[in-house]
Amino acid sequence: MLFTINPGGVLTGTLRVPGDKSISHRSVMLGSIAEGVTEVEGFLQGEDSLATLQAFQRMGVQIDRESNGKLRIQGRGLRGLQDPGVALDLGNSGTSMRLLTGLLAGQSFSSRLTGDESLNSRPMNRVALPLGEMGASIETSGNGRPPLLIHGSNGLRGIEYTLPVASAQIKSSLLLAGLYASGHTTITEPAPTRDHTERMLRSLGYEVETEAQSATASRITVRGGGSLTGTKLSVPADISSAAFFMVAASIVPGSELLLRDVGVNPTRTGIVHILRAMGADLSFENERLWGAEPVADIRVRYAQLRGIEIDEQLVPLAIDEFPVIFIAALAAEGETILRGARELRVKESDRIAVMEEGILLLGGKAEATDDGMSIHGSTLTGGRVDSHGDHRIAMAFAVAGLLASGPVHIADCDNVATSFPGFAELSANAGMNITVQ
Ligand code: S3P
């Protein structure tokens, strides 16, 4: 799939982007191992979250799905999953694989997990090794990559573990294994990471303790042997998808968008802090809670942006938004510098290398470093870039098309459907000159 963006778009109107990917994955995982029915509204019908849904259906969970993102999950309890008998294919989804690895380590059956070429080249030892300390037996392929073979075990034991990188996927994987382990499992995170697992566990009646350890670090504890109770969950619009429109409206004079029902959990709002520091005009309206998750409508108006040094503390809170933040930096006056973001090199693509390559191809100025990037406010000429099969790279360069004097062509955009089905249509409705071939 090829996207083409022609110059001249201005963004206006009210938009509702699809449901939050992280929360959608967790709704199926926790709903499936709860007692009783969980009803979900606003589930992301993207390939990643549907891969999780299908995996649980294969493990015997009845999940009825309506076309509008409503799910009815007949929970089977912590011990009710069945041997799927086949390898579970998780497509492009790192979240599915890492969280499922923790959850499956505590089952009485063994499981095989695999994915597409990108997922099968991503590091899994970051979950396999600490799960091994809990007594799990997980075979990876060469140098810690998928496919994975997880030998079932009824004998997991809780551990105390300090995350070597600020990663919500590792934390969540170990907490899910902790539900099946004897004693307590305590994870120390060096800096805050998204806490949807903890919030949703509590919503389903499972006790999770969180205590601050220092200004940034905290310890999260679960005890094995409890049970979860089915409930109703509403999934907010994904702030990581809304981010493309926050930047798009910020960089085109005359733009103003209202983004409805966006999840504004403070562990996800790094993008808002970074754009505001650059001078963006973003305001929250109608702030409210959907269950345990804060939600707001976000109004964005065009503003002249300026380059900044991005606060390293904000990196885990904006980890998925850097591709489009780099595009905001191209529209800013002066230089923007990111450091402390080496994790970007092990996402769906090496997002530092791939963004530098594309920015240079479009006529912009950027310099990759080992753990970040420096970007200069630039005028873009246009050209052809490759997303390397990475959904967020494809959408970030679509936004870059708004800055270019000529057309921008983006190759390999099929994976946009992993997190944001309907992106091109929604962007066109908002005023972007985008076509899909
Ligand atoms: C996610 C955590 C983050 C993020 C990913 C989703 C999650 O990954 O990049 O898109 O749902 O827990 P890391 O934990 O590897 O930083």
Boltz pocket constraint, residues with backbone or C-beta under 6 A from the ligand:
constraints:
  - pocket:
      binder: B
      contacts: [[A, 21], [A, 22], [A, 23], [A, 95], [A, 166], [A, 167], [A, 168], [A, 169], [A, 170], [A, 172], [A, 194], [A, 319], [A, 320], [A, 343]]
      max_distance: 6.0
